[in-house]
Amino acid sequence: MRILTVFAFIIVAVFACGNGEKQNQVDPLVVGKKAFKQFCVACHGADGKLGINGAKDFAQSDLNLEQRIEVITNGRGMMTPFKGVLKPEQIKAAAEYTIHLGKQTE
């Protein structure tokens, strides 16, 4: 009986923990939104349309993901470069978020 109880506990623990993949995955849009709120909202606005200091409206932007990563990394015009401020993963996530945000405001 004791062995059966231990075996049942192990089975329950394995199913409760799963394989860990989903628990360790972070949605890039969540990471991007966090970086955007912290560093970008002041000029771009929460909806991506504010346009302070020449900030572009994301709904009007035709930049692809790689171009957005380049702009966020190295800056453009009055925009601050975020290389060294944000990790490359955060920059990519923020770029993906701006694409998502632009689609939401159309």
Backbone as CSV, one residue per row, in Angstrom:
resi,resn,N_x,N_y,N_z,CA_x,CA_y,CA_z,C_x,C_y,C_z
1,MET,0.826,-1.198,0.000,0.000,0.000,0.000,0.865,1.256,0.000
2,ARG,1.922,1.223,0.792,2.820,2.377,0.887,3.479,2.662,-0.465
3,ILE,3.885,1.626,-1.199,4.511,1.783,-2.510,3.511,2.394,-3.485
4,LEU,2.263,1.976,-3.423,1.226,2.526,-4.290,1.014,4.014,-4.023
5,THR,1.039,4.423,-2.761,0.880,5.829,-2.398,2.052,6.655,-2.932
6,VAL,3.262,6.166,-2.782,4.449,6.871,-3.276,4.382,6.968,-4.800
7,PHE,4.026,5.878,-5.450,3.917,5.871,-6.912,2.858,6.876,-7.380
8,ALA,1.731,6.922,-6.717,0.668,7.875,-7.069,1.151,9.308,-6.885
9,PHE,1.890,9.567,-5.816,2.424,10.908,-5.572,3.384,11.324,-6.692
10,ILE,4.235,10.407,-7.113,5.191,10.704,-8.187,4.453,11.011,-9.486
11,ILE,3.445,10.232,-9.806,2.664,10.465,-11.027,1.998,11.840,-10.986
12,VAL,1.396,12.183,-9.866,0.743,13.487,-9.728,1.775,14.603,-9.860
13,ALA,2.932,14.455,-9.261,3.982,15.479,-9.328,4.466,15.672,-10.758
14,VAL,4.627,14.580,-11.494,5.089,14.675,-12.883,4.063,15.417,-13.729
15,PHE,2.806,15.083,-13.601,1.772,15.767,-14.383,1.608,17.225,-13.960
16,ALA,1.784,17.514,-12.700,1.645,18.892,-12.225,2.768,19.770,-12.767
17,CYS,3.962,19.211,-12.857,5.108,19.992,-13.335,5.160,20.057,-14.853
18,GLY,4.646,19.063,-15.530,4.717,19.039,-16.982,6.155,18.930,-17.419
19,ASN,6.405,19.334,-18.680,7.773,19.257,-19.170,8.513,20.575,-18.992
20,GLY,7.863,21.603,-18.473,8.518,22.857,-18.166,8.656,23.808,-19.337
21,GLU,8.413,23.341,-20.567,8.600,24.206,-21.734,7.657,25.395,-21.716
22,LYS,6.399,25.171,-21.514,5.453,26.279,-21.517,5.702,27.244,-20.379
23,GLN,6.100,26.730,-19.223,6.330,27.585,-18.080,7.524,28.507,-18.302
24,ASN,8.508,28.069,-19.080,9.705,28.863,-19.295,9.595,29.791,-20.496
25,GLN,8.588,29.617,-21.332,8.425,30.468,-22.495,7.759,31.773,-22.082
26,VAL,8.283,32.862,-22.614,7.710,34.172,-22.340,7.212,34.728,-23.658
27,ASP,6.003,35.214,-23.672,5.412,35.785,-24.868,6.188,37.044,-25.265
28,PRO,6.735,37.092,-26.490,7.492,38.276,-26.911,6.671,39.565,-26.852
29,LEU,5.376,39.461,-27.079,4.554,40.671,-27.012,4.477,41.220,-25.599
30,VAL,4.527,40.345,-24.608,4.522,40.794,-23.215,5.841,41.510,-22.909
31,VAL,6.946,40.925,-23.344,8.260,41.539,-23.143,8.336,42.862,-23.907
32,GLY,7.854,42.859,-25.140,7.877,44.066,-25.960,7.008,45.177,-25.394
33,LYS,5.841,44.815,-24.898,4.946,45.811,-24.308,5.580,46.443,-23.074
34,LYS,6.250,45.628,-22.276,6.906,46.144,-21.067,8.001,47.142,-21.442
35,ALA,8.845,46.777,-22.415,9.915,47.688,-22.853,9.318,48.945,-23.468
36,PHE,8.260,48.780,-24.272,7.615,49.923,-24.917,7.057,50.891,-23.876
37,LYS,6.373,50.348,-22.881,5.796,51.206,-21.835,6.877,51.951,-21.065
38,GLN,8.016,51.299,-20.852,9.074,51.916,-20.064,9.851,52.969,-20.860
39,PHE,10.102,52.716,-22.144,11.014,53.577,-22.882,10.393,54.350,-24.053
40,CYS,9.246,53.953,-24.550,8.756,54.498,-25.818,7.491,55.344,-25.712
41,VAL,6.700,55.104,-24.696,5.397,55.765,-24.563,5.498,57.293,-24.535
42,ALA,6.550,57.828,-23.944,6.669,59.283,-23.812,6.599,59.982,-25.169
43,CYS,7.180,59.397,-26.184,7.158,60.022,-27.513,6.129,59.402,-28.452
44,HIS,5.976,58.089,-28.407,5.074,57.406,-29.331,3.642,57.330,-28.803
45,GLY,3.447,57.475,-27.506,2.123,57.348,-26.921,1.740,55.897,-26.734
46,ALA,0.783,55.637,-25.876,0.350,54.272,-25.571,-0.228,53.564,-26.789
47,ASP,-0.812,54.339,-27.709,-1.402,53.742,-28.905,-0.491,53.824,-30.134
48,GLY,0.722,54.368,-29.972,1.669,54.468,-31.073,1.412,55.621,-32.017
49,LYS,0.569,56.583,-31.633,0.188,57.679,-32.513,0.557,59.067,-31.983
50,LEU,1.230,59.175,-30.847,1.457,60.473,-30.213,2.319,61.406,-31.054
51,GLY,3.458,60.945,-31.548,4.273,61.719,-32.462,5.064,62.868,-31.879
52,ILE,5.467,62.790,-30.631,6.299,63.841,-30.017,7.729,63.701,-30.541
53,ASN,8.394,64.820,-30.778,9.789,64.836,-31.249,9.980,64.056,-32.552
54,GLY,8.975,64.042,-33.401,9.093,63.361,-34.691,8.855,61.864,-34.637
55,ALA,8.374,61.356,-33.499,8.097,59.920,-33.372,7.053,59.517,-34.396
56,LYS,7.273,58.384,-35.040,6.385,57.926,-36.104,5.135,57.244,-35.557
57,ASP,4.070,57.344,-36.329,2.803,56.657,-36.063,2.967,55.226,-36.573
58,PHE,2.850,54.262,-35.701,3.074,52.875,-36.096,2.060,52.366,-37.107
59,ALA,0.863,52.892,-37.110,-0.138,52.480,-38.092,0.249,52.956,-39.493
60,GLN,1.074,53.994,-39.578,1.510,54.539,-40.863,2.876,54.006,-41.301
61,SER,3.570,53.306,-40.430,4.927,52.843,-40.724,4.916,51.639,-41.650
62,ASP,5.828,51.644,-42.613,5.978,50.497,-43.501,7.298,49.760,-43.258
63,LEU,7.938,50.049,-42.121,9.183,49.362,-41.782,8.909,47.908,-41.426
64,ASN,9.788,47.019,-41.900,9.647,45.604,-41.528,10.340,45.376,-40.180
65,LEU,10.308,44.154,-39.692,10.858,43.835,-38.370,12.339,44.181,-38.280
66,GLU,13.121,43.799,-39.272,14.562,44.054,-39.236,14.853,45.554,-39.213
67,GLN,14.112,46.326,-39.983,14.305,47.774,-40.003,13.940,48.399,-38.655
68,ARG,12.885,47.910,-38.045,12.484,48.418,-36.731,13.541,48.086,-35.674
69,ILE,14.090,46.885,-35.748,15.164,46.498,-34.822,16.348,47.444,-35.003
70,GLU,16.695,47.752,-36.239,17.797,48.672,-36.539,17.544,50.056,-35.938
71,VAL,16.332,50.566,-36.102,15.998,51.901,-35.576,16.037,51.903,-34.054
72,ILE,15.471,50.894,-33.440,15.466,50.834,-31.974,16.895,50.682,-31.453
73,THR,17.680,49.866,-32.100,19.057,49.620,-31.673,19.922,50.868,-31.798
74,ASN,19.864,51.525,-32.952,20.795,52.615,-33.253,20.176,54.008,-33.223
75,GLY,18.862,54.077,-33.041,18.193,55.366,-33.027,18.034,55.925,-34.434
76,ARG,17.278,57.016,-34.527,17.090,57.704,-35.796,16.555,59.093,-35.484
77,GLY,17.113,60.096,-36.134,16.672,61.458,-35.861,16.876,61.780,-34.394
78,MET,15.798,62.181,-33.742,15.881,62.524,-32.315,15.714,61.311,-31.397
79,MET,15.460,60.141,-31.986,15.231,58.945,-31.173,16.542,58.436,-30.574
80,THR,16.479,58.142,-29.305,17.610,57.593,-28.560,17.919,56.182,-29.032
81,PRO,19.196,55.825,-29.218,19.537,54.424,-29.490,19.435,53.605,-28.197
82,PHE,18.920,52.402,-28.312,18.736,51.569,-27.124,19.716,50.412,-27.039
83,LYS,20.722,50.412,-27.937,21.791,49.415,-27.842,22.515,49.668,-26.522
84,GLY,22.669,48.638,-25.730,23.309,48.783,-24.431,22.333,49.113,-23.309
85,VAL,21.146,49.592,-23.670,20.107,49.870,-22.672,19.200,48.655,-22.551
86,LEU,18.819,48.114,-23.707,17.975,46.920,-23.765,18.784,45.761,-24.336
87,LYS,18.457,44.565,-23.912,19.076,43.368,-24.473,18.540,43.176,-25.892
88,PRO,19.291,42.497,-26.754,18.814,42.260,-28.119,17.428,41.599,-28.172
89,GLU,17.154,40.699,-27.222,15.834,40.043,-27.189,14.731,41.059,-26.883
90,GLN,15.044,42.003,-26.011,14.065,43.038,-25.662,13.833,43.978,-26.842
91,ILE,14.894,44.301,-27.559,14.763,45.168,-28.729,13.895,44.494,-29.777
92,LYS,14.152,43.216,-30.042,13.336,42.476,-31.017,11.883,42.412,-30.558
93,ALA,11.670,42.143,-29.282,10.308,42.065,-28.746,9.601,43.409,-28.856
94,ALA,10.317,44.495,-28.583,9.725,45.830,-28.716,9.370,46.114,-30.167
95,ALA,10.242,45.718,-31.088,9.968,45.900,-32.513,8.727,45.109,-32.928
96,GLU,8.624,43.873,-32.452,7.442,43.056,-32.744,6.186,43.701,-32.153
97,TYR,6.324,44.260,-30.962,5.185,44.917,-30.328,4.735,46.132,-31.139
98,THR,5.681,46.898,-31.709,5.280,48.063,-32.496,4.520,47.652,-33.750
99,ILE,4.883,46.511,-34.317,4.129,45.989,-35.472,2.720,45.637,-35.022
100,HIS,2.640,44.925,-33.909,1.332,44.545,-33.341,0.507,45.772,-33.009
101,LEU,1.132,46.760,-32.412,0.441,47.981,-32.018,-0.065,48.736,-33.247
102,GLY,0.753,48.800,-34.290,0.347,49.450,-35.532,-0.869,48.788,-36.152
103,LYS,-0.956,47.473,-36.061,-2.117,46.755,-36.594,-3.360,47.013,-35.751
104,GLN,-3.167,47.235,-34.440,-4.286,47.479,-33.543,-4.895,48.857,-33.745
105,THR,-4.113,49.793,-34.261,-4.582,51.180,-34.376,-5.116,51.489,-35.766
106,GLU,-5.047,50.530,-36.671,-5.547,50.788,-38.030,-7.059,50.887,-38.051
